[in-house]
């Protein structure tokens, strides 16, 4: 007998989290850029806000703005008491295997940058088979990765990994202006960026239901 689990997706709130109307659900997932510069006081405030939300499970990853998790990892992780923080790690909740990773192809001088090709591919190769939900900060190539200039900036190695592993859902953000949801027939792609290109927190959270075996 199967059952349905509701997943609420947000990303790129950039310290504007209190302005976001977050719907209830079983699992809340934040795909990074919690803050503007990743300073520890900002991470603490974000964690306090998470504690006010009703979701049974809350899962977060860092993004390229969240320097604290890269530069002061022990201190930053210790501040997250109201969610599960994933950094190249997996957790199982509600019968779902969820894997989170903060990396993206090199983007100016931000956090969690890796060069395209072998360097970033090594991180994607850590993702195990059988994942139900993959959470990365950056998008894969060709899926909600189009910038305001019309350029596709997603990661081709990440796309190859998604095609190989076929998670049911892939949640990300990073490219504010390509918010939305689509599918390739195997994986549903979710760009859950809350902030617009102008950093206005006006794009809605994305909610989906996923069936799991009891």
C-alpha positions, 0 to 999 in steps of 0.5 A: 500500500502506497502513501503520498508525501508532500514536499515544499521546495524553496531556494535563494531566499537571500535573507528574505525568508521572513517575507516568504509565505511557505505552505505546510507539507511533510518535507521542506527543502531549501536548495541553498543561498539562505543568506546574502554573504553567509555570515554566522549571525545570518545563518543563526537567524535563518535557523531560528526562522526554520524553527517557526515552520510546521514541517515535520522534516526540514532539509537544507543545503548551502549555495554560492552565497553561503560562505559560512558553510565553506569557510567556517564549516563546523561553526555554521553547521552547529547553528543549524538545529532546526533542519538537516544540513546536507553537504555531499550527504544522504538522508532518508526521511518518510521512506525517501532517499534525499541527497544534497550537494552545494557545488556549481560550476565556477561562478565569479568568486563565490563559495562552493565553486568548482571548475567544469569537467573533472573537478566538479564531476568528482563531486557528482560521482559521489551521488549514489544510485537509488536516490529519490530526490536530488538537491543541488544548488545549481541546475543541470544543463538545459533545465531551468538554467537560462539566464536573462541574457538567454544563455544556458549556464547549467552543468553538463556533467550534472545532467549526465549524472541525472540521466544516469541515476534518474532520481524522481525529482531534482531540486535546485535554484541559483538561476533566479530568472528561470523559476519553474518545474518541468520533466524529461519523462523520468525526472522532474526538475524544480528551480525553486528560486524565491528571489527574482533577478532583482532579489525580490522574494516574490516567486512562489514555493513549489509543492509536489506530491511523491508516492512512497511505499509503506 
